[in-house]
Amino acid sequence: MSKILARRGRWSAYKLVLMQAAVAGGGSVIFFVFWGMQYGMSALAGMIIAAFPNFVFATLTFSHMGASQSGKVIQTFYWGEVIKLLLTIALFCIVFAGFKVDFAPLFTTYTLALAVHWTAPFLFNKKTG
C-alpha cells in the first residue's frame, strides 16, 4: 500500500515538474523566435535550473511513504530539499561561469517555472464530492 502511495505522490510531483518545464520551455521558444538563439538558449538554461532540481527533489522525497516509515519520509524530505538547493546553486554557478547567457531571459523562465510551482495548489485542485 505504501509503495502505491509513494508512486501516486511521485507521479503528482512529476506532473508539476512537467508543467514547469512546459511553461518555461514555451517561454524559451518565444525568446528564441523573437530575439534569437542567444536569448533562447539563456531562457532554456533558466528552465533547466528551475525544473531539474525539482525533479530530483520529487524523486528523493517520494521514495518512502506510510505511517510506519514516517521518520524516513521526514528525513528524505529534508535531504531532498538540501540537495535541491545545492543543485540549484551549482547549476547557476555552472551556467554563469561556463556559458555566455543573458540575464533577462534566464531569470524570466526561471521565475515562470517557480510561479507554476507556487500556483500548483490552484492548478491541481482536487474536486470533492
C-alpha positions as protocol buffer text, in pm:
chain_id: "A"
residue {
  index: 1
  type: MET
  ca { x: 0 y: 0 z: 0 }
}
residue {
  index: 2
  type: SER
  ca { x: 278 y: 244 z: 89 }
}
residue {
  index: 3
  type: LYS
  ca { x: 450 y: 182 z: -246 }
}
residue {
  index: 4
  type: ILE
  ca { x: 127 y: 273 z: -422 }
}
residue {
  index: 5
  type: LEU
  ca { x: 104 y: 595 z: -218 }
}
residue {
  index: 6
  type: ALA
  ca { x: 467 y: 677 z: -297 }
}
residue {
  index: 7
  type: ARG
  ca { x: 405 y: 614 z: -666 }
}
residue {
  index: 8
  type: ARG
  ca { x: 97 y: 839 z: -666 }
}
residue {
  index: 9
  type: GLY
  ca { x: 280 y: 1118 z: -486 }
}
residue {
  index: 10
  type: ARG
  ca { x: 581 y: 1087 z: -713 }
}
residue {
  index: 11
  type: TRP
  ca { x: 359 y: 1099 z: -1023 }
}
residue {
  index: 12
  type: SER
  ca { x: 182 y: 1413 z: -896 }
}
residue {
  index: 13
  type: ALA
  ca { x: 519 y: 1577 z: -835 }
}
residue {
  index: 14
  type: TYR
  ca { x: 642 y: 1470 z: -1179 }
}
residue {
  index: 15
  type: LYS
  ca { x: 331 y: 1626 z: -1336 }
}
residue {
  index: 16
  type: LEU
  ca { x: 420 y: 1951 z: -1163 }
}
residue {
  index: 17
  type: VAL
  ca { x: 778 y: 1934 z: -1292 }
}
residue {
  index: 18
  type: LEU
  ca { x: 649 y: 1861 z: -1644 }
}
residue {
  index: 19
  type: MET
  ca { x: 418 y: 2160 z: -1621 }
}
residue {
  index: 20
  type: GLN
  ca { x: 709 y: 2378 z: -1504 }
}
residue {
  index: 21
  type: ALA
  ca { x: 920 y: 2258 z: -1795 }
}
residue {
  index: 22
  type: ALA
  ca { x: 635 y: 2312 z: -2043 }
}
residue {
  index: 23
  type: VAL
  ca { x: 566 y: 2669 z: -1932 }
}
residue {
  index: 24
  type: ALA
  ca { x: 934 y: 2767 z: -1914 }
}
residue {
  index: 25
  type: GLY
  ca { x: 1002 y: 2578 z: -2239 }
}
residue {
  index: 26
  type: GLY
  ca { x: 727 y: 2778 z: -2406 }
}
residue {
  index: 27
  type: GLY
  ca { x: 894 y: 3093 z: -2278 }
}
residue {
  index: 28
  type: SER
  ca { x: 1223 y: 2969 z: -2422 }
}
residue {
  index: 29
  type: VAL
  ca { x: 1062 y: 2919 z: -2762 }
}
residue {
  index: 30
  type: ILE
  ca { x: 918 y: 3271 z: -2750 }
}
residue {
  index: 31
  type: PHE
  ca { x: 1260 y: 3415 z: -2666 }
}
residue {
  index: 32
  type: PHE
  ca { x: 1417 y: 3212 z: -2947 }
}
residue {
  index: 33
  type: VAL
  ca { x: 1160 y: 3318 z: -3207 }
}
residue {
  index: 34
  type: PHE
  ca { x: 1155 y: 3688 z: -3123 }
}
residue {
  index: 35
  type: TRP
  ca { x: 1510 y: 3756 z: -3001 }
}
residue {
  index: 36
  type: GLY
  ca { x: 1727 y: 3482 z: -3146 }
}
residue {
  index: 37
  type: MET
  ca { x: 1944 y: 3191 z: -3043 }
}
residue {
  index: 38
  type: GLN
  ca { x: 2133 y: 3359 z: -2757 }
}
residue {
  index: 39
  type: TYR
  ca { x: 1816 y: 3463 z: -2576 }
}
residue {
  index: 40
  type: GLY
  ca { x: 1653 y: 3128 z: -2645 }
}
residue {
  index: 41
  type: MET
  ca { x: 1946 y: 2933 z: -2501 }
}
residue {
  index: 42
  type: SER
  ca { x: 1961 y: 3162 z: -2199 }
}
residue {
  index: 43
  type: ALA
  ca { x: 1591 y: 3104 z: -2139 }
}
residue {
  index: 44
  type: LEU
  ca { x: 1642 y: 2729 z: -2178 }
}
residue {
  index: 45
  type: ALA
  ca { x: 1913 y: 2742 z: -1912 }
}
residue {
  index: 46
  type: GLY
  ca { x: 1669 y: 2913 z: -1676 }
}
residue {
  index: 47
  type: MET
  ca { x: 1416 y: 2636 z: -1737 }
}
residue {
  index: 48
  type: ILE
  ca { x: 1671 y: 2364 z: -1662 }
}
residue {
  index: 49
  type: ILE
  ca { x: 1790 y: 2540 z: -1346 }
}
residue {
  index: 50
  type: ALA
  ca { x: 1432 y: 2552 z: -1219 }
}
residue {
  index: 51
  type: ALA
  ca { x: 1295 y: 2214 z: -1331 }
}
residue {
  index: 52
  type: PHE
  ca { x: 1584 y: 1970 z: -1284 }
}
residue {
  index: 53
  type: PRO
  ca { x: 1635 y: 2026 z: -908 }
}
residue {
  index: 54
  type: ASN
  ca { x: 1258 y: 1989 z: -857 }
}
residue {
  index: 55
  type: PHE
  ca { x: 1268 y: 1659 z: -1046 }
}
residue {
  index: 56
  type: VAL
  ca { x: 1549 y: 1534 z: -821 }
}
residue {
  index: 57
  type: PHE
  ca { x: 1358 y: 1653 z: -513 }
}
residue {
  index: 58
  type: ALA
  ca { x: 1041 y: 1470 z: -623 }
}
residue {
  index: 59
  type: THR
  ca { x: 1235 y: 1151 z: -687 }
}
residue {
  index: 60
  type: LEU
  ca { x: 1402 y: 1158 z: -346 }
}
residue {
  index: 61
  type: THR
  ca { x: 1106 y: 1279 z: -144 }
}
residue {
  index: 62
  type: PHE
  ca { x: 858 y: 1023 z: -269 }
}
residue {
  index: 63
  type: SER
  ca { x: 1082 y: 721 z: -224 }
}
residue {
  index: 64
  type: HIS
  ca { x: 915 y: 637 z: 112 }
}
residue {
  index: 65
  type: MET
  ca { x: 553 y: 668 z: 223 }
}
residue {
  index: 66
  type: GLY
  ca { x: 331 y: 542 z: 500 }
}
residue {
  index: 67
  type: ALA
  ca { x: 292 y: 582 z: 873 }
}
residue {
  index: 68
  type: SER
  ca { x: 541 y: 307 z: 950 }
}
residue {
  index: 69
  type: GLN
  ca { x: 813 y: 497 z: 762 }
}
residue {
  index: 70
  type: SER
  ca { x: 735 y: 847 z: 889 }
}
residue {
  index: 71
  type: GLY
  ca { x: 1092 y: 901 z: 1008 }
}
residue {
  index: 72
  type: LYS
  ca { x: 1228 y: 812 z: 665 }
}
residue {
  index: 73
  type: VAL
  ca { x: 969 y: 1035 z: 498 }
}
residue {
  index: 74
  type: ILE
  ca { x: 1080 y: 1336 z: 702 }
}
residue {
  index: 75
  type: GLN
  ca { x: 1448 y: 1255 z: 654 }
}
residue {
  index: 76
  type: THR
  ca { x: 1418 y: 1218 z: 276 }
}
residue {
  index: 77
  type: PHE
  ca { x: 1214 y: 1538 z: 258 }
}
residue {
  index: 78
  type: TYR
  ca { x: 1486 y: 1737 z: 434 }
}
residue {
  index: 79
  type: TRP
  ca { x: 1766 y: 1574 z: 236 }
}
residue {
  index: 80
  type: GLY
  ca { x: 1574 y: 1630 z: -85 }
}
residue {
  index: 81
  type: GLU
  ca { x: 1535 y: 1998 z: -2 }
}
residue {
  index: 82
  type: VAL
  ca { x: 1907 y: 2033 z: 78 }
}
residue {
  index: 83
  type: ILE
  ca { x: 2006 y: 1858 z: -243 }
}
residue {
  index: 84
  type: LYS
  ca { x: 1760 y: 2070 z: -443 }
}
residue {
  index: 85
  type: LEU
  ca { x: 1906 y: 2391 z: -303 }
}
residue {
  index: 86
  type: LEU
  ca { x: 2267 y: 2282 z: -359 }
}
residue {
  index: 87
  type: LEU
  ca { x: 2186 y: 2162 z: -709 }
}
residue {
  index: 88
  type: THR
  ca { x: 2019 y: 2494 z: -793 }
}
residue {
  index: 89
  type: ILE
  ca { x: 2325 y: 2686 z: -669 }
}
residue {
  index: 90
  type: ALA
  ca { x: 2559 y: 2455 z: -862 }
}
residue {
  index: 91
  type: LEU
  ca { x: 2360 y: 2493 z: -1184 }
}
residue {
  index: 92
  type: PHE
  ca { x: 2358 y: 2872 z: -1154 }
}
residue {
  index: 93
  type: CYS
  ca { x: 2736 y: 2865 z: -1098 }
}
residue {
  index: 94
  type: ILE
  ca { x: 2793 y: 2636 z: -1397 }
}
residue {
  index: 95
  type: VAL
  ca { x: 2577 y: 2848 z: -1625 }
}
residue {
  index: 96
  type: PHE
  ca { x: 2732 y: 3180 z: -1518 }
}
residue {
  index: 97
  type: ALA
  ca { x: 3090 y: 3051 z: -1523 }
}
residue {
  index: 98
  type: GLY
  ca { x: 3075 y: 2837 z: -1834 }
}
residue {
  index: 99
  type: PHE
  ca { x: 2832 y: 2999 z: -2074 }
}
residue {
  index: 100
  type: LYS
  ca { x: 2756 y: 3339 z: -2214 }
}
residue {
  index: 101
  type: VAL
  ca { x: 2399 y: 3400 z: -2102 }
}
residue {
  index: 102
  type: ASP
  ca { x: 2168 y: 3697 z: -2100 }
}
residue {
  index: 103
  type: PHE
  ca { x: 2017 y: 3758 z: -1759 }
}
residue {
  index: 104
  type: ALA
  ca { x: 1668 y: 3872 z: -1859 }
}
residue {
  index: 105
  type: PRO
  ca { x: 1557 y: 3555 z: -2043 }
}
residue {
  index: 106
  type: LEU
  ca { x: 1731 y: 3326 z: -1793 }
}
residue {
  index: 107
  type: PHE
  ca { x: 1560 y: 3479 z: -1492 }
}
residue {
  index: 108
  type: THR
  ca { x: 1229 y: 3521 z: -1676 }
}
residue {
  index: 109
  type: THR
  ca { x: 1194 y: 3150 z: -1749 }
}
residue {
  index: 110
  type: TYR
  ca { x: 1334 y: 3058 z: -1406 }
}
residue {
  index: 111
  type: THR
  ca { x: 1068 y: 3279 z: -1246 }
}
residue {
  index: 112
  type: LEU
  ca { x: 796 y: 3139 z: -1475 }
}
residue {
  index: 113
  type: ALA
  ca { x: 883 y: 2785 z: -1365 }
}
residue {
  index: 114
  type: LEU
  ca { x: 879 y: 2887 z: -999 }
}
residue {
  index: 115
  type: ALA
  ca { x: 545 y: 3062 z: -1049 }
}
residue {
  index: 116
  type: VAL
  ca { x: 400 y: 2734 z: -1175 }
}
residue {
  index: 117
  type: HIS
  ca { x: 527 y: 2568 z: -859 }
}
residue {
  index: 118
  type: TRP
  ca { x: 375 y: 2838 z: -638 }
}
residue {
  index: 119
  type: THR
  ca { x: 39 y: 2823 z: -813 }
}
residue {
  index: 120
  type: ALA
  ca { x: 23 y: 2442 z: -811 }
}
residue {
  index: 121
  type: PRO
  ca { x: -243 y: 2424 z: -538 }
}
residue {
  index: 122
  type: PHE
  ca { x: -476 y: 2618 z: -768 }
}
residue {
  index: 123
  type: LEU
  ca { x: -377 y: 2423 z: -1080 }
}
residue {
  index: 124
  type: PHE
  ca { x: -415 y: 2077 z: -928 }
}
residue {
  index: 125
  type: ASN
  ca { x: -721 y: 2148 z: -715 }
}
residue {
  index: 126
  type: LYS
  ca { x: -898 y: 1820 z: -643 }
}
residue {
  index: 127
  type: LYS
  ca { x: -1273 y: 1831 z: -665 }
}
residue {
  index: 128
  type: THR
  ca { x: -1457 y: 1672 z: -376 }
}
residue {
  index: 129
  type: GLY
  ca { x: -1798 y: 1523 z: -364 }
}
